[in-house]
Amino acid sequence: MLIYMRTSSQRARPKYLDLLRIKLPITGIVSIAHRASGVLLVLSIPVWLYLLELSLSGPQEFQNAAEITNGLFFTLLAIVCFWALVHHFLAGIRYLLIDLDIGVDKEAALEGAKWVFLIEGAIMIPIIGWLL
């Protein structure tokens, strides 16, 4: 039977994890945002399906759908959903490249994460301008 004993050189683990004190690298931020954007996309499917069904039901229902989409709340929701779609797509391409052993080393992974945010910003600025 093996017994593992802590040596004096090992540090004791913290009793709690303070998430506000952790400085994530940009690759970690891309990873978390990729997962969050995927959740947002899945949760937004019923909203978009409802609006599609409403707009295709007839002329009066189309007007109702148009009135729903004219508000500021819906505009902000659309911006968030577009961001989720763009980020999930670009980060997904990055992860597919990593699966093909392209951009796996630390420097290339940092550059890939930076490119995801740069391209995302370049795509989102015109979309936000168009929606607002």
C-alpha positions in Angstrom: 0.0 0.0 0.0 1.4 3.3 -1.1 1.0 6.4 1.1 1.7 9.8 -0.4 2.9 12.4 2.0 3.3 16.0 1.3 6.8 17.2 1.4 7.7 20.7 2.7 8.5 21.8 -0.8 4.9 21.4 -2.0 2.7 24.4 -1.5 -0.7 24.0 0.1 -3.6 24.4 -2.2 -5.8 27.5 -1.7 -9.0 27.0 0.2 -11.0 29.1 -2.3 -10.5 30.1 -5.8 -10.8 33.9 -6.4 -11.7 34.2 -10.1 -11.2 37.9 -10.1 -7.5 37.6 -9.2 -6.7 35.1 -12.0 -5.2 36.6 -15.1 -6.2 34.4 -18.0 -4.1 34.4 -21.1 -5.8 35.5 -24.3 -6.1 31.9 -25.4 -8.2 31.1 -22.2 -10.4 34.1 -22.9 -11.0 32.9 -26.5 -11.8 29.4 -25.1 -14.3 30.6 -22.6 -15.9 33.0 -25.0 -16.2 30.2 -27.6 -18.1 28.1 -25.1 -20.3 31.1 -24.0 -21.1 32.0 -27.6 -22.1 28.4 -28.3 -24.5 28.5 -25.3 -25.9 31.8 -26.5 -26.5 30.5 -30.0 -28.3 27.5 -28.8 -30.5 29.5 -26.4 -31.3 32.0 -29.1 -32.7 29.4 -31.5 -36.3 29.5 -30.1 -36.4 33.3 -30.4 -35.3 33.3 -34.0 -37.6 30.3 -34.9 -40.5 32.1 -33.3 -39.9 35.3 -35.3 -39.5 33.3 -38.5 -42.8 31.4 -37.8 -44.5 34.7 -37.0 -43.3 36.5 -40.0 -44.3 33.7 -42.4 -47.8 33.3 -41.0 -49.4 36.2 -42.9 -49.2 40.0 -43.5 -50.5 41.0 -40.1 -48.2 38.6 -38.3 -45.3 39.9 -40.4 -46.1 43.4 -39.1 -46.2 42.1 -35.6 -42.7 40.5 -36.1 -41.4 43.8 -37.6 -42.7 45.7 -34.5 -41.0 43.3 -32.2 -37.7 43.7 -34.0 -37.8 47.5 -34.0 -37.0 48.0 -30.3 -33.7 48.8 -28.7 -33.8 45.6 -26.6 -34.1 43.5 -29.7 -31.3 45.4 -31.4 -29.0 44.7 -28.5 -30.1 41.1 -28.5 -29.3 40.9 -32.3 -25.9 42.4 -31.7 -25.1 39.8 -29.0 -26.3 37.0 -31.2 -24.3 38.3 -34.2 -21.2 38.5 -31.9 -21.8 35.0 -30.7 -22.1 33.7 -34.3 -19.0 35.5 -35.5 -16.9 34.6 -32.5 -18.0 30.9 -32.5 -17.3 30.6 -36.2 -13.8 32.2 -36.0 -12.7 30.4 -32.8 -14.1 27.2 -34.3 -11.8 27.6 -37.3 -8.9 28.3 -34.9 -9.7 25.1 -33.0 -10.0 23.1 -36.3 -6.5 24.3 -37.3 -5.2 23.3 -33.9 -6.7 19.9 -34.4 -4.7 19.7 -37.6 -1.5 20.6 -35.6 -1.4 24.1 -37.1 -0.8 26.8 -34.5 -0.2 24.4 -31.5 2.9 25.9 -30.0 2.6 28.8 -27.5 3.5 31.7 -29.8 1.3 30.5 -32.7 -1.6 29.9 -30.3 -1.3 33.5 -28.9 -1.2 34.9 -32.4 -4.2 32.8 -33.4 -6.2 34.1 -30.4 -5.2 37.7 -31.3 -6.3 37.2 -34.9 -9.7 35.8 -33.7 -10.3 39.0 -31.8 -9.0 41.3 -34.6 -11.1 39.7 -37.3 -14.1 39.6 -35.0 -13.8 43.3 -34.3 -13.4 44.1 -38.0 -16.6 42.2 -38.7 -18.6 43.4 -35.8 -18.0 47.2 -36.2 -19.9 47.4 -39.5 -22.7 45.0 -38.2 -23.1 47.2 -35.1 -23.2 50.3 -37.3 -25.8 48.7 -39.5 -28.0 47.6 -36.7 -27.9 50.9 -34.8 
